[in-house]
Amino acid sequence: MTKKNNSFVSYVTIISIIFLIIFQIGCQESNNPVGVEDIVASKTETIIPLTGGIIEITTENVGIIQLIVPPMAVSDTERITIQVLNKYLSNPFSNNIIPTIRILPDGLRLDSLVTLKLVLNNPVSDTSKTILYYLMKPDLALPLKTRWVNKSEVIGEIYHFSDYGGAVPTEQEIQSQAGSLINQFSCDVWNWQSFSQFISAMLEYIELAQLLGYDDLAQQLINQLEQRIIDQVNSFLDQPIPEEPCGYYINTLLKYSEMVFTMVNNEALVERCQNRISEVLNRCYIRGEIEFDYDYSYSDANGTIHRSHSGFVPFYVNTLSEPHGQVNGNGTVEWTGEEHAGECVGTEVLTGNVTLTGELEIDNQGIAWLNVQITETYSGSVTVVCPGGSRVLPMNPPTTETNVRFLMEDGAYVINPPPTPMTGYFKWILHLQHLPGKAYCFEND
């Protein structure tokens, strides 16, 4: 394997969305200061992008609280704190089931959703009417998308850090909050996290309205929500594409497009999203080729065979969405060979369909490796010419799979010997054609 005169500063940025553009404009929420005397328990952990992490705290007034941060959910190393209060911060619900849980840094936006898991000391009686909520301001709360494992254990999804609680809202509170949210909520187009939280909250209120038999209200909210998505996404697409779109911009585009593809019946907007994604992805994925160079021979008392394979198979590495670092590629490789047995000569001509899969890996030294599984399926024929005539025979050798590990540098190569008793080599060469934000990943020695 060869190595150029480059040193890796950090290749983590490639997997964690390279050259992140941070926008500070966001949806406003009320500030609810609390004193030290209001905090029952607090725990802080340092979370890094590559690994994520879990913060867990247990209190008598709630139970077990877990914040599960997946890899790449934070764009920078963060000191994240869970605080459990001894009171309910002012909120629009009359029947709260847990005191306020505060997650800091307040307002921190996430690149992917984070899980808030609670195992309650006091089980709820009806999970279908119990919510976890994000407290946007004292008179407006957004229910989280939740999954109840049982009457004590609930899992909620959050998109940014703030104040959270749990409640059993009344019918009047559901109607009031749903109406207030759809009418009052506004969000900057760059803040997909808050808009996603809004979408989840509205879907929860719609589900509660349907559960209570308010079908007309539910349909009205569905129609209004669809229009809000259309307006928000069109406003985002009206913004100019930044010069470097391979960070926050593409992440925001993919999040908004997912909303359109799953919740909106608008062909023009769907096509607009698809066109924008194609335009931007071409500028953001790692792209390259693997060159195939096989040369091997076999001989015995009956004759000799000499074969060579050559070709280039393109691939890309997904650096933008989960699963980060996934390798995908396919193409063809040509196989030529010559057989000699007595007075007969055989000429082999085959074409191989090649599929590349695998992942980009960062080792514990911060060095990037490309782990690729190569699957080759060949078909063709051999033309045998003897003094008495010629024949064309089909050749369909079995599919092979080979695992190859490249140093993630242009020109790196791997050489394997062929199976015995053959002599020669199987060689693969890595060609990197496009590295988004390359200046941020390498520096010259």
C-alpha positions, 0 to 999 in steps of 0.5 A: 500500500502506498502513502502520499506526502500528506498527513491527516489533520482530521478525516472526521469532518468528512463523515460528520458533514464537511465544512459545516456552516453554522447559522445562528438564526432560530425560532424564539423561545422564552427564557425560563431562568431557574435558581440552584435551589430549583435543581434536584439533580444534574449531570454533565458529559462531554459528547464527541461527534464521532461516537456520540454517547449516553447521559443517564441520571436517576431521581426520585421525582422522575425515575431514570432519565437517559439522553441518547446521542447517536454518532454525528448528532452533534457537529462539534464536541459538546459539554451536555448537561441534564438538569432535573428540577423540583417544580413544573415550569409554567406551562399550558397543561393542568395535569403534569406528570413529571417536573421539568427536565432541562437539557443544556446547552439551551437551544443547541441544534442537532444534526440528527434526532436525539432520544430522550428515554424515561423510565418513570417511578410512577406509571401512567394510567393511559399512554395514549393520552399522555405526552412528553412535550417541549416547552417553547414558552409558558403558554405554548408546548410542542408534544414530542413524537413518542413510543411507549414501551409500557406504562412506565417507559417512554422514548421521545425524539428531540431536535434541539436542547431546551426544557421538557416535561410530561402531561396528560392534556385535557380535551380543551387544552389539546384543541387550544394548543393545536390551534395556537401552534399552527397559527403562532409558530414561525421559524427561519428557513435555515432552522430545520430542527425547530421546524421538524419539532413543529411537524412532530408536535402537530402530528401528535396533536392531530393523532390526539384529536382523532383519538378524541373523535374530533375528525373535522379538527384533525382534517383541518390541521392536516390541511394547514400543516401540509400548506405550512410545509409547502410554504417553508420548503419553497422559501428554503429553495428560493434561497441561493445555494451557498458556494460550499453546500456540503455541510449545513445546507445539504443536511437542511435540504435533505430534511426538508425534502423528506418532509415533502416526499412523505407528507405533501401531495405536490408534484411540482415541489417534489420535482423541485426537491429532487432536482436540487438534491441531484445538483448538490449531491454531485458536489458533496459526495466523495467520489472515486474509482477503483482500478483493477489490474490482475495478472496471473498464470497457471501451468502444468503438464497439460498446458498453460493459462495466462489471464489479465483483468483490467478496468475502472469501477466508480464509487461514491461515499455517503458523507451526508446522511445515516449511515455515514461513510457507506460505500456504493459503486458498480461497473464492469471489468474486462477479462482476457486470457490465453490457453495453450494445450498441445496444439490447441489455443484458447482465447478467453473474452469475458466481462465482469459485473462488479459491485462495491460496498463497504464503509469509510472507517476512522481508526483510533489514531484518526487515520481514514481507511476505505473498507471495500467488499468487491463482488465480481460476476463474469460471463463470456466465452473461450474460442478454442482453435485446434488443427482440426477446427475451432469451437466457441465454449461458454465461460461462467465462472462462479461469483467471487467476493474479496475484502480490500482495505485501502488507506484513504489516499489517492493512489493507495493500492493493495496487492494480493497473490492469486490462489495457489498454484497460480502465480502473479498478482491481483492489484487494486488502485484507489483513485480519488476524484472528488473530496468535498472540502479537501482543504479541511481534511489534509495538510501537506507535510 
